[in-house]
Amino acid sequence: MKEYKLVHLNKGIKWTTEADIAQAEEEINQWVADGWTLQQIATPSTTGALVGVFYREKQDTDF
């Protein structure tokens, strides 16, 4: 079974697109290092917000 998580990738106001992308890349790398896989990046608004959809296989130990 997969477990999903939505993560805001670029918190705060940046003055350049490059700064937003750099922060998003750093955030993505941290989640991937914790065992999550990036499935998609979404922009739910016109404000420049970036949301990452991550998943990982959930460990079922109830069997």
Secondary structure, 3 states (H helix, E strand, C coil): CEEEEEEECCCCCCCCHHHHHHHHHHHHHHHHHCCCEEEEEECCCCCCCCEEEEEEECCCCCC
